[in-house]
């Protein structure tokens, strides 16, 4: 059937801090559950009812206001199957570091190492029911991502990952600070379809403390070594670096990070701009040319190190590439 809609409405669901909705916090989207408005825990059937009603509204030309100007909200032929093919889980805040560039940090007070429940609702009961009732697409069409907050200190993280492993997936993306070692992450890395990333953003103890507000650089290095050693596909452990102007934005900072990646045996590196804060504060403004110089330095440095013998794969975050291509945030 031809109508105006998008893949997020038809096939995605996002568990955010207070809401269960179509899109993530940066994009907005229609809300199916709000912890602000509802006293009871999320109800699977009510969420699906509201989701189905949204899709019917789109078919009948009744469009959500916040979607009308979105470039992904387009008119085309859409398939009838409305199973959820992409799941995002970001419904808690507590974390064991305080990254300068984290868009969630403004919502919390300080860091913690304590394992805790989400502040507003548990995701597991809803997702278990979605899995049991066939609302999630089959494994060969299903993917998910989970971040936070810090996954290793989310109480229901082990149950959630066991559920995802039971359901099956063709791609999973798990994000962590790397400060706390997690046997659940190690278990996920036994599945070659899992990509795991730690955004260390530093190659020295001093820079790590400056950005993360924790003196845990050596601990993260040791944990990353363990994850890499135990992963069935070592290239699926991604060590990331977000360039944060004024904190880690020199060639020496980046060289130290690449040295650290070599030291711990990392086989996949990725660099990124601080585009979350960029979109929030600098939307429509040109990027600092120095940032492109730093990324070019990173690419050249990695290429040179791989000349004689292959050491690692390396990339630039796709959103950052798009910013460079168009010239602004």
C-alpha positions as CSV (number, residue, x, y, z in Angstrom):
1,X,0.0,0.0,0.0
2,X,1.2,3.5,-0.9
3,X,1.1,6.1,1.9
4,X,3.3,8.5,3.8
5,X,5.3,6.9,6.6
6,X,8.8,5.8,7.6
7,X,10.7,2.7,8.7
8,X,10.9,3.9,12.3
9,X,7.1,4.0,12.6
10,X,6.6,0.7,10.8
11,X,9.5,-1.4,12.2
12,X,11.3,0.2,15.1
13,X,10.7,0.7,18.8
14,X,12.8,2.7,21.2
15,X,13.0,2.2,25.0
16,X,14.2,5.6,26.2
17,X,14.6,7.1,29.7
18,X,11.0,7.9,30.4
19,X,9.3,6.8,27.1
20,X,8.7,4.0,24.7
21,X,8.5,5.5,21.3
22,X,9.1,5.3,17.5
23,X,12.4,7.2,17.4
24,X,15.3,8.0,19.7
25,X,15.8,11.0,22.0
26,X,17.7,13.0,19.4
27,X,15.0,12.6,16.7
28,X,11.9,12.7,18.9
29,X,9.0,10.6,17.6
30,X,5.6,9.4,18.7
31,X,5.3,8.2,22.3
32,X,3.5,4.9,23.1
33,X,4.3,5.0,26.9
34,X,5.3,7.9,29.1
35,X,6.4,7.4,32.7
36,X,5.4,11.0,33.3
37,X,1.8,10.3,32.5
38,X,1.2,6.7,33.6
39,X,1.5,5.3,37.1
40,X,1.5,1.6,36.0
41,X,4.4,-0.2,34.3
42,X,4.4,-0.4,30.5
43,X,1.7,-2.7,29.1
44,X,2.8,-4.6,26.0
45,X,-0.7,-4.8,24.4
46,X,-1.4,-1.1,25.0
47,X,1.9,-0.2,23.4
48,X,1.1,-2.3,20.4
49,X,-2.4,-0.9,20.2
50,X,-1.1,2.6,20.1
51,X,1.6,1.7,17.6
52,X,-1.0,0.0,15.3
53,X,-3.2,3.1,15.6
54,X,-0.4,5.3,14.5
55,X,0.2,3.2,11.4
56,X,-3.5,3.2,10.5
57,X,-3.5,7.0,10.9
58,X,-0.6,7.4,8.5
59,X,-2.5,5.1,6.0
60,X,-5.5,7.4,6.3
61,X,-3.5,10.6,5.9
62,X,-3.5,11.6,9.5
63,X,0.2,12.5,10.2
64,X,2.0,13.2,13.5
65,X,3.0,16.9,13.6
66,X,6.6,16.2,14.6
67,X,7.0,13.8,11.7
68,X,5.7,16.0,8.9
69,X,9.1,17.8,8.3
70,X,11.3,14.7,8.8
71,X,13.2,13.8,5.6
72,X,12.6,10.1,6.4
73,X,8.8,10.5,6.5
74,X,8.0,9.9,2.8
75,X,5.3,8.6,0.5
76,X,6.0,5.2,-1.1
77,X,4.8,1.6,-1.2
78,X,5.2,0.1,2.2
79,X,5.0,-3.7,3.0
80,X,2.1,-5.0,5.1
81,X,4.4,-6.7,7.6
82,X,4.7,-4.5,10.7
83,X,6.8,-6.7,12.9
84,X,9.6,-4.9,14.9
85,X,12.9,-5.3,13.1
86,X,14.9,-2.8,15.1
87,X,15.0,-2.4,18.8
88,X,16.9,0.3,20.8
89,X,17.2,0.0,24.6
90,X,18.4,3.2,26.4
91,X,15.9,3.4,29.3
92,X,18.3,4.1,32.2
93,X,20.7,6.9,33.2
94,X,23.1,5.6,35.8
95,X,26.7,5.3,34.6
96,X,30.2,4.7,36.0
97,X,31.7,7.8,34.3
98,X,30.8,11.3,33.4
99,X,31.9,11.9,29.8
100,X,32.1,15.5,28.8
101,X,30.3,14.8,25.5
102,X,27.5,12.6,26.8
103,X,24.0,14.0,26.1
104,X,22.6,11.9,28.9
105,X,24.9,13.4,31.5
106,X,22.8,16.5,32.0
107,X,20.0,14.3,33.4
108,X,22.0,12.7,36.2
109,X,24.1,13.7,39.2
110,X,27.5,12.1,39.2
111,X,28.6,8.6,38.5
112,X,28.2,5.3,40.4
113,X,29.6,1.7,40.4
114,X,26.4,0.3,42.0
115,X,24.3,-2.1,40.0
116,X,20.8,-0.6,39.8
117,X,17.4,-0.8,38.2
118,X,16.2,1.8,35.7
119,X,14.7,4.9,37.4
120,X,11.3,4.6,35.7
121,X,10.5,1.1,34.3
122,X,11.9,-2.3,33.5
123,X,12.2,-3.2,29.8
124,X,12.4,-7.0,30.2
125,X,8.8,-7.8,31.0
126,X,7.6,-5.9,27.9
127,X,10.2,-7.3,25.6
128,X,9.6,-10.8,26.8
129,X,5.9,-10.5,26.0
130,X,6.8,-9.0,22.6
131,X,9.1,-12.0,21.9
132,X,6.5,-14.5,23.1
133,X,3.7,-13.1,21.1
134,X,5.7,-12.8,17.8
135,X,5.8,-9.0,17.7
136,X,9.5,-9.1,17.1
137,X,10.7,-10.1,13.6
138,X,12.5,-13.4,13.1
139,X,16.2,-13.5,13.8
140,X,17.3,-13.0,10.2
141,X,15.5,-9.7,10.1
142,X,15.9,-8.5,13.7
143,X,18.6,-6.2,15.1
144,X,19.0,-4.4,18.4
145,X,21.3,-1.9,20.2
146,X,21.7,-1.3,23.9
147,X,23.5,1.6,25.6
148,X,22.5,3.8,28.4
149,X,23.7,4.6,31.0
150,X,26.2,1.8,31.5
151,X,25.0,-1.7,30.6
152,X,27.3,-3.5,33.1
153,X,25.5,-1.8,36.0
154,X,21.9,-2.2,34.8
155,X,20.3,-4.9,36.9
156,X,18.2,-6.4,34.1
157,X,21.1,-6.4,31.5
158,X,21.9,-10.2,31.9
159,X,18.2,-11.1,31.5
160,X,17.7,-8.8,28.5
161,X,20.8,-10.3,26.8
162,X,19.7,-13.9,27.5
163,X,16.3,-13.0,25.9
164,X,18.0,-11.5,22.8
165,X,20.2,-14.6,22.5
166,X,17.1,-16.8,22.7
167,X,15.3,-14.8,20.1
168,X,18.3,-14.5,17.8
169,X,19.4,-11.6,15.7
170,X,21.5,-10.8,12.6
171,X,23.1,-7.8,14.3
172,X,23.5,-6.5,17.9
173,X,25.3,-3.4,19.1
174,X,26.3,-3.3,22.7
175,X,28.0,-0.1,24.2
176,X,29.9,0.2,27.4
177,X,32.4,2.5,29.2
178,X,34.6,-0.6,29.8
179,X,35.1,0.4,33.5
180,X,33.2,-2.5,34.9
181,X,33.9,-6.0,33.5
182,X,30.8,-7.9,32.5
183,X,30.5,-11.7,32.0
184,X,27.3,-10.9,30.1
185,X,29.3,-8.9,27.5
186,X,31.8,-11.7,27.2
187,X,28.8,-14.1,26.6
188,X,27.5,-11.8,23.9
189,X,30.9,-11.8,22.2
190,X,30.7,-15.5,21.8
191,X,28.1,-14.7,19.1
192,X,29.9,-13.3,16.0
193,X,26.9,-11.1,15.1
194,X,27.5,-8.9,18.2
195,X,29.4,-5.7,17.8
196,X,30.7,-4.3,21.1
197,X,32.2,-0.8,21.5
198,X,34.0,1.1,24.2
199,X,34.5,4.8,23.6
200,X,37.7,5.3,25.5
201,X,38.5,8.7,23.9
202,X,42.0,8.8,25.4
203,X,45.4,7.3,25.2
204,X,46.7,8.4,28.6
205,X,45.5,8.4,32.2
206,X,45.5,12.2,32.3
207,X,43.3,12.7,29.3
208,X,40.9,9.9,30.4
209,X,40.5,11.6,33.8
210,X,39.8,14.9,32.1
211,X,37.1,13.5,29.9
212,X,35.5,10.8,32.0
213,X,36.0,12.3,35.5
214,X,37.2,8.8,36.7
215,X,40.7,7.5,37.2
216,X,40.1,4.2,35.5
217,X,42.2,4.3,32.4
218,X,44.3,1.2,33.3
219,X,41.2,-0.7,34.4
220,X,39.5,-0.1,31.0
221,X,42.6,-1.2,29.2
222,X,42.7,-4.5,31.1
223,X,39.0,-5.1,30.6
224,X,39.3,-4.4,26.9
225,X,42.2,-6.9,26.7
226,X,40.0,-9.6,28.2
227,X,37.1,-8.8,25.9
228,X,39.3,-8.9,22.8
229,X,41.0,-12.2,23.9
230,X,37.6,-13.9,24.6
231,X,35.7,-12.6,21.5
232,X,35.1,-15.2,18.8
233,X,35.6,-12.4,16.2
234,X,38.1,-9.9,17.6
235,X,37.3,-7.3,14.9
236,X,33.8,-7.0,16.6
237,X,35.4,-5.3,19.6
238,X,35.5,-1.6,18.5
239,X,37.6,0.9,20.5
240,X,36.2,4.4,19.8
241,X,37.5,7.9,20.1
242,X,35.2,10.9,20.2
243,X,37.0,14.2,19.5
244,X,36.1,16.6,22.3
245,X,37.4,20.1,21.5
246,X,39.5,21.4,24.3
247,X,39.9,18.0,25.9
248,X,41.5,15.5,23.5
249,X,42.0,17.5,20.3
250,X,45.7,17.3,19.5
251,X,47.6,14.9,17.2
252,X,49.5,13.7,20.2
253,X,46.2,12.7,21.9
254,X,45.2,10.7,18.9
255,X,48.6,9.1,18.5
256,X,48.6,8.1,22.2
257,X,45.1,6.5,21.7
258,X,46.3,4.5,18.6
259,X,49.4,3.4,20.6
260,X,47.0,2.2,23.4
261,X,44.9,0.3,20.8
262,X,48.0,-1.5,19.5
263,X,49.1,-2.3,23.1
264,X,45.8,-4.0,24.0
265,X,45.5,-5.9,20.7
266,X,42.5,-4.0,19.4
267,X,41.7,-4.9,15.8
268,X,39.0,-2.3,15.0
269,X,39.3,1.4,15.7
270,X,36.7,4.2,15.0
271,X,36.9,7.9,15.4
272,X,34.0,10.3,15.6
273,X,33.1,13.9,16.0
274,X,31.1,15.0,19.1
275,X,28.0,15.2,16.8
276,X,25.3,14.7,19.5
277,X,26.4,18.0,21.2
278,X,27.1,19.4,17.8
279,X,23.5,18.9,16.6
280,X,22.2,20.2,19.8
281,X,24.2,23.4,20.0
282,X,25.7,24.0,16.5
283,X,23.0,22.8,14.1
284,X,23.4,24.5,10.7
285,X,26.9,25.9,11.6
286,X,30.1,24.8,9.9
287,X,32.4,22.4,11.7
288,X,35.9,23.5,12.9
289,X,38.4,22.7,10.1
290,X,40.8,21.5,12.8
291,X,38.5,18.5,13.4
292,X,39.0,17.4,9.8
293,X,42.7,17.8,10.1
294,X,42.7,15.5,13.1
295,X,40.6,12.9,11.4
296,X,43.0,13.0,8.4
297,X,45.9,12.6,10.7
298,X,44.2,9.5,12.3
299,X,43.6,7.9,8.8
300,X,47.2,8.6,7.7
301,X,48.6,7.2,11.0
302,X,46.6,4.0,10.8
303,X,47.5,3.5,7.1
304,X,51.2,3.9,7.9
305,X,51.0,1.4,10.8
306,X,49.3,-1.1,8.5
307,X,51.9,-0.8,5.7
308,X,54.3,-3.5,6.7
309,X,51.9,-5.8,8.5
310,X,48.1,-5.6,9.1
311,X,47.4,-4.4,12.6
312,X,43.8,-3.3,12.7
313,X,40.8,-2.1,10.7
314,X,39.9,1.5,11.1
315,X,37.0,3.8,10.2
316,X,35.4,7.1,10.6
317,X,31.9,7.2,12.1
318,X,29.4,7.6,9.3
319,X,27.5,10.6,10.8
320,X,30.9,12.4,11.1
321,X,31.6,11.6,7.4
322,X,28.3,13.1,6.4
323,X,29.0,16.3,8.4
324,X,32.4,16.6,6.6
325,X,30.7,16.0,3.2
326,X,28.1,18.7,3.6
327,X,30.3,21.1,5.6
328,X,28.1,21.7,8.7
329,X,26.3,20.1,11.6
